Amino acid sequence: MDETTRTELEAAAFRRLRDHLAARGDVQNIDMMNLAGFCRNCLSRWYQEEANARGIEMSKEEGREAFYGMPYDDWRARNQTEASAEQKASFETEFARNVGSEAERG
């Protein structure tokens, strides 16, 4: 498979993941982070970081809007529920393990 086709397939798979997650507002970011080690915010941050690495200026909020398809605060108001104490405790561990260690390598 040539590089262009591989890149196109990867981009299409990413868009399908983004669209799938957009349709699943019932799946909370905190649950994704606790179970998989990443969430929608991670994906939007990776998108922003890749844009910035290519000389495209993009803020955190612009990255989130590109991923969520709307301003992040609007998405949160529509979909986010209050996390339980157990979810929050698990999140602290997973965030440090997945995001904290990544930031330290940074």
Backbone as a chain_set.jsonl record, in Angstrom:
{"seq": "MDETTRTELEAAAFRRLRDHLAARGDVQNIDMMNLAGFCRNCLSRWYQEEANARGIEMSKEEGREAFYGMPYDDWRARNQTEASAEQKASFETEFARNVGSEAERG", "coords": {"N": [[0.862, -1.176, 0.0], [0.554, 2.196, -0.836], [1.958, 5.25, 0.551], [0.274, 7.538, 0.489], [-2.315, 6.416, 0.219], [-2.416, 4.92, 2.588], [-2.317, 7.006, 4.48], [-4.716, 8.32, 3.826], [-6.577, 6.318, 4.479], [-6.109, 6.081, 7.242], [-6.872, 8.66, 8.052], [-9.579, 8.583, 7.35], [-10.47, 6.562, 9.07], [-10.03, 7.839, 11.519], [-11.869, 9.966, 11.299], [-14.234, 8.484, 11.308], [-14.128, 7.414, 13.906], [-14.253, 9.83, 15.376], [-16.834, 10.711, 14.562], [-18.379, 8.592, 15.499], [-17.977, 8.807, 18.271], [-19.121, 11.308, 18.622], [-21.771, 10.742, 18.2], [-22.307, 9.275, 20.414], [-23.034, 10.593, 22.907], [-23.768, 9.737, 25.383], [-21.689, 8.34, 26.414], [-19.345, 9.013, 28.693], [-16.536, 11.231, 28.933], [-14.844, 10.849, 31.13], [-15.252, 8.175, 31.76], [-14.242, 6.973, 29.45], [-11.546, 7.731, 29.674], [-10.855, 6.48, 32.059], [-11.173, 3.791, 31.381], [-9.855, 3.387, 28.894], [-7.68, 5.049, 28.768], [-7.589, 7.327, 27.273], [-9.504, 10.087, 25.935], [-12.147, 12.063, 24.436], [-11.157, 14.651, 24.751], [-8.415, 14.194, 24.794], [-8.037, 13.298, 22.159], [-8.767, 15.628, 20.77], [-6.771, 17.316, 21.679], [-4.461, 16.053, 20.692], [-4.942, 16.427, 17.993], [-4.803, 19.227, 17.83], [-2.112, 19.588, 18.663], [-0.742, 18.298, 16.575], [-1.464, 19.955, 14.447], [-0.235, 22.349, 15.292], [2.447, 21.482, 15.274], [2.873, 21.382, 12.6], [3.003, 23.964, 11.881], [0.575, 25.244, 11.856], [-1.414, 27.446, 13.401], [-3.312, 26.789, 16.195], [-5.545, 26.931, 18.774], [-6.208, 25.462, 22.034], [-8.983, 25.49, 22.472], [-9.902, 25.816, 19.831], [-9.027, 23.417, 18.722], [-10.585, 21.641, 20.203], [-13.162, 22.411, 19.35], [-12.989, 21.732, 16.656], [-12.842, 18.967, 16.879], [-15.113, 18.237, 18.47], [-17.156, 19.378, 17.008], [-18.562, 21.556, 17.73], [-18.61, 24.346, 20.038], [-16.767, 23.538, 22.977], [-17.905, 24.016, 25.535], [-20.625, 24.043, 24.896], [-20.992, 21.369, 24.102], [-20.427, 20.091, 26.527], [-22.522, 21.076, 28.139], [-24.691, 19.834, 26.931], [-24.14, 17.091, 27.152], [-22.424, 16.202, 29.281], [-22.28, 14.663, 32.455], [-22.373, 14.789, 36.069], [-19.535, 13.53, 37.651], [-18.956, 10.597, 39.606], [-17.588, 10.08, 42.933], [-15.958, 7.844, 42.901], [-15.394, 7.593, 40.137], [-13.948, 9.962, 39.771], [-11.702, 9.523, 41.417], [-10.511, 7.321, 40.159], [-9.968, 8.528, 37.746], [-7.967, 10.393, 38.426], [-5.768, 8.721, 38.85], [-5.535, 7.442, 36.313], [-5.203, 9.664, 34.618], [-2.759, 10.729, 35.48], [-1.144, 8.56, 34.859], [-1.454, 8.285, 32.057], [-1.614, 10.844, 30.746], [-0.059, 12.547, 32.309], [2.475, 11.242, 32.335], [3.037, 11.398, 29.63], [3.258, 14.149, 29.276], [5.504, 14.64, 30.801], [7.465, 13.427, 29.239], [7.427, 15.079, 27.116]], "CA": [[0.0, 0.0, 0.0], [1.373, 3.407, -0.895], [1.865, 6.148, 1.71], [-0.915, 8.401, 0.368], [-3.494, 5.599, 0.518], [-2.375, 4.623, 4.025], [-2.699, 8.239, 5.183], [-6.144, 8.546, 3.582], [-7.319, 5.335, 5.274], [-5.99, 6.473, 8.652], [-7.707, 9.847, 8.241], [-10.986, 8.152, 7.291], [-10.751, 5.84, 10.319], [-10.112, 8.853, 12.568], [-13.159, 10.665, 11.155], [-15.289, 7.56, 11.77], [-14.047, 7.403, 15.367], [-14.785, 11.116, 15.823], [-18.281, 10.727, 14.344], [-18.962, 7.602, 16.415], [-17.984, 9.395, 19.613], [-20.084, 12.419, 18.611], [-23.111, 10.154, 18.29], [-22.424, 8.586, 21.7], [-22.952, 11.555, 24.0], [-24.007, 9.044, 26.645], [-20.406, 7.833, 26.896], [-18.667, 10.125, 29.33], [-15.086, 11.296, 28.761], [-14.17, 10.295, 32.301], [-15.297, 6.718, 31.624], [-13.282, 6.613, 28.402], [-10.201, 7.888, 30.22], [-10.638, 5.455, 33.076], [-11.113, 2.459, 30.768], [-8.975, 3.279, 27.728], [-6.499, 5.888, 28.902], [-7.732, 8.522, 26.445], [-10.896, 10.506, 25.775], [-12.343, 13.037, 23.364], [-10.246, 15.776, 24.968], [-7.089, 13.752, 24.35], [-8.045, 13.305, 20.699], [-8.755, 17.016, 20.298], [-5.441, 17.863, 22.004], [-3.524, 15.483, 19.72], [-5.239, 17.107, 16.733], [-4.23, 20.569, 17.971], [-0.658, 19.471, 18.715], [-0.265, 17.972, 15.229], [-1.594, 21.186, 13.662], [0.831, 23.265, 15.729], [3.728, 20.928, 14.825], [2.968, 21.645, 11.163], [2.994, 25.411, 11.684], [-0.804, 25.743, 11.815], [-1.78, 27.919, 14.732], [-4.605, 26.301, 16.653], [-5.636, 26.955, 20.237], [-6.862, 24.312, 22.664], [-10.426, 25.59, 22.208], [-10.129, 25.568, 18.406], [-8.873, 21.978, 18.546], [-11.778, 20.98, 20.742], [-14.307, 22.672, 18.484], [-12.792, 20.931, 15.445], [-13.152, 17.573, 17.189], [-16.482, 18.087, 18.981], [-18.117, 19.896, 16.042], [-19.249, 22.672, 18.386], [-17.81, 24.782, 21.182], [-16.684, 22.524, 24.025], [-18.881, 24.31, 26.59], [-21.94, 23.604, 24.41], [-21.018, 19.913, 24.186], [-20.511, 19.73, 27.942], [-23.87, 21.369, 28.629], [-25.618, 18.856, 26.349], [-23.794, 15.686, 27.348], [-21.633, 15.8, 30.445], [-22.951, 14.506, 33.743], [-21.48, 14.878, 37.224], [-18.799, 12.286, 37.91], [-19.01, 10.094, 40.979], [-16.317, 10.12, 43.66], [-15.166, 6.716, 42.402], [-14.908, 7.953, 38.807], [-12.93, 11.003, 39.933], [-10.5, 8.907, 41.988], [-9.917, 6.523, 39.092], [-9.467, 9.473, 36.751], [-6.694, 10.952, 38.896], [-4.749, 7.701, 38.593], [-5.373, 7.254, 34.869], [-4.678, 10.894, 34.024], [-1.326, 10.769, 35.803], [-0.476, 7.477, 34.144], [-1.512, 8.447, 30.607], [-1.343, 12.203, 30.29], [1.073, 13.067, 33.077], [3.73, 10.667, 31.865], [3.256, 11.927, 28.297], [3.713, 15.524, 29.438], [6.865, 14.598, 31.319], [8.353, 13.074, 28.131], [7.206, 16.157, 26.233]], "C": [[0.903, 1.232, 0.0], [1.052, 4.333, 0.286], [0.619, 7.036, 1.663], [-2.182, 7.633, 0.72], [-3.554, 5.277, 2.002], [-2.829, 5.833, 4.831], [-4.192, 8.521, 5.022], [-6.999, 7.582, 4.406], [-7.272, 5.687, 6.754], [-6.859, 7.694, 8.955], [-9.188, 9.476, 8.24], [-11.367, 7.412, 8.57], [-10.872, 6.819, 11.479], [-11.451, 9.587, 12.5], [-14.311, 9.778, 11.61], [-15.295, 7.463, 13.289], [-14.632, 8.685, 15.935], [-16.31, 11.142, 15.702], [-18.994, 9.746, 15.277], [-19.052, 8.179, 17.825], [-18.949, 10.57, 19.704], [-21.505, 11.899, 18.771], [-23.358, 9.491, 19.64], [-22.199, 9.568, 22.85], [-23.187, 10.936, 25.364], [-22.718, 8.474, 27.231], [-19.594, 9.017, 27.414], [-17.159, 10.067, 29.096], [-14.359, 10.643, 29.929], [-14.173, 8.765, 32.252], [-14.318, 6.237, 30.555], [-11.856, 6.671, 28.951], [-9.898, 6.775, 31.216], [-10.478, 4.062, 32.466], [-10.035, 2.332, 29.688], [-7.71, 4.119, 27.824], [-6.482, 7.085, 27.972], [-9.215, 8.844, 26.34], [-10.988, 11.49, 24.618], [-11.391, 14.215, 23.512], [-8.828, 15.427, 24.545], [-7.014, 13.819, 22.819], [-8.007, 14.73, 20.157], [-7.404, 17.673, 20.579], [-4.406, 17.334, 21.023], [-3.7, 16.154, 18.357], [-4.598, 18.497, 16.741], [-2.704, 20.515, 17.943], [-0.075, 19.155, 17.334], [-0.388, 19.185, 14.306], [-0.459, 22.141, 14.008], [2.197, 22.788, 15.239], [3.959, 21.176, 13.337], [2.886, 23.135, 10.848], [1.612, 26.015, 11.55], [-1.174, 26.165, 13.22], [-3.19, 27.465, 15.064], [-4.566, 26.281, 18.172], [-6.287, 25.667, 20.737], [-8.36, 24.328, 22.348], [-10.752, 25.347, 20.742], [-9.992, 24.076, 18.094], [-10.086, 21.223, 19.046], [-12.976, 21.191, 19.841], [-14.196, 21.872, 17.188], [-13.165, 19.474, 15.698], [-14.611, 17.378, 17.59], [-17.547, 18.553, 17.991], [-18.956, 21.035, 16.586], [-18.341, 23.165, 19.503], [-17.898, 23.761, 22.321], [-17.706, 22.767, 25.127], [-20.286, 23.895, 26.177], [-22.066, 22.083, 24.509], [-21.183, 19.462, 25.63], [-21.92, 19.951, 28.486], [-24.885, 20.332, 28.13], [-25.388, 17.433, 26.852], [-23.146, 15.308, 28.671], [-22.472, 15.739, 31.712], [-21.915, 14.611, 34.855], [-20.835, 13.513, 37.472], [-18.932, 11.903, 39.377], [-17.635, 10.223, 41.628], [-15.394, 9.006, 43.169], [-14.586, 7.016, 41.022], [-13.773, 8.978, 38.908], [-11.625, 10.429, 40.47], [-9.775, 8.085, 40.926], [-9.295, 7.426, 38.033], [-8.112, 10.043, 37.168], [-5.551, 9.989, 38.602], [-4.473, 7.576, 37.098], [-4.794, 8.481, 34.189], [-3.18, 10.985, 34.266], [-0.558, 9.726, 34.999], [-0.39, 7.746, 32.643], [-1.123, 9.831, 30.116], [-0.122, 12.762, 31.014], [2.388, 12.541, 32.58], [4.058, 11.176, 30.46], [3.796, 13.348, 28.372], [5.156, 15.564, 29.936], [7.873, 14.263, 30.228], [8.477, 14.231, 27.17], [8.175, 16.899, 25.568]], "O": [[1.886, 1.299, 0.739], [0.009, 4.206, 0.927], [-0.019, 7.258, 2.691], [-3.034, 8.147, 1.444], [-4.62, 5.352, 2.611], [-3.63, 5.704, 5.756], [-4.856, 8.917, 5.98], [-8.022, 7.977, 4.965], [-8.288, 5.601, 7.445], [-7.508, 7.751, 9.999], [-9.961, 10.0, 9.043], [-12.461, 7.608, 9.098], [-11.734, 6.645, 12.341], [-12.093, 9.805, 13.528], [-15.261, 10.261, 12.227], [-16.364, 7.432, 13.898], [-15.424, 8.639, 16.876], [-16.999, 11.551, 16.636], [-20.078, 10.036, 15.782], [-20.08, 8.053, 18.491], [-19.536, 10.803, 20.76], [-22.342, 12.542, 19.404], [-24.5, 9.179, 19.975], [-21.289, 9.394, 23.66], [-22.85, 11.531, 26.387], [-22.665, 8.16, 28.42], [-19.211, 9.906, 26.653], [-16.572, 8.985, 29.065], [-13.358, 9.955, 29.728], [-13.2, 8.132, 32.661], [-13.646, 5.221, 30.731], [-11.058, 5.764, 28.716], [-8.808, 6.202, 31.209], [-9.722, 3.244, 32.988], [-9.381, 1.295, 29.579], [-6.773, 3.925, 27.05], [-5.475, 7.788, 27.884], [-10.07, 8.002, 26.614], [-10.009, 11.716, 23.906], [-10.874, 14.726, 22.519], [-8.116, 16.27, 23.998], [-6.047, 14.335, 22.26], [-7.295, 15.009, 19.193], [-6.945, 18.502, 19.793], [-3.553, 18.094, 20.565], [-2.723, 16.415, 17.655], [-3.934, 18.891, 15.782], [-2.072, 21.322, 17.262], [0.971, 19.69, 16.968], [0.488, 19.417, 13.473], [0.2, 22.679, 13.118], [3.022, 23.604, 14.829], [5.098, 21.18, 12.87], [2.719, 23.524, 9.692], [1.481, 27.179, 11.171], [-1.24, 25.336, 14.127], [-4.135, 27.721, 14.318], [-3.672, 25.691, 18.778], [-6.842, 24.891, 19.959], [-8.935, 23.298, 21.997], [-11.773, 24.734, 20.434], [-10.755, 23.536, 17.293], [-10.56, 20.287, 18.402], [-13.733, 20.254, 19.588], [-15.204, 21.385, 16.677], [-13.74, 18.819, 14.828], [-15.272, 16.459, 17.105], [-18.711, 18.173, 18.111], [-19.946, 21.434, 15.973], [-17.396, 22.471, 19.879], [-18.96, 23.198, 22.59], [-18.319, 21.815, 25.61], [-21.064, 23.441, 27.016], [-23.095, 21.563, 24.939], [-21.974, 18.566, 25.925], [-22.448, 19.107, 29.21], [-25.832, 19.998, 28.842], [-26.335, 16.655, 26.967], [-23.316, 14.18, 29.131], [-23.263, 16.637, 32.002], [-20.714, 14.528, 34.6], [-21.511, 12.485, 37.497], [-19.011, 12.756, 40.261], [-16.637, 10.449, 40.943], [-14.187, 9.208, 43.039], [-13.418, 6.726, 40.763], [-12.764, 8.868, 38.212], [-10.549, 10.817, 40.015], [-8.551, 8.155, 40.815], [-8.23, 7.126, 37.493], [-7.208, 10.158, 36.341], [-4.485, 10.408, 38.152], [-3.319, 7.601, 36.668], [-3.978, 8.354, 33.276], [-2.418, 11.287, 33.348], [0.545, 9.986, 34.519], [0.636, 7.465, 32.023], [-0.366, 9.954, 29.153], [0.745, 13.379, 30.395], [3.336, 13.309, 32.415], [5.229, 11.364, 30.132], [4.695, 13.712, 27.613], [5.933, 16.429, 29.533], [9.005, 14.744, 30.263], [9.489, 14.372, 26.484], [7.843, 17.82, 24.822]]}, "num_chains": 1, "name": "protein.A"}
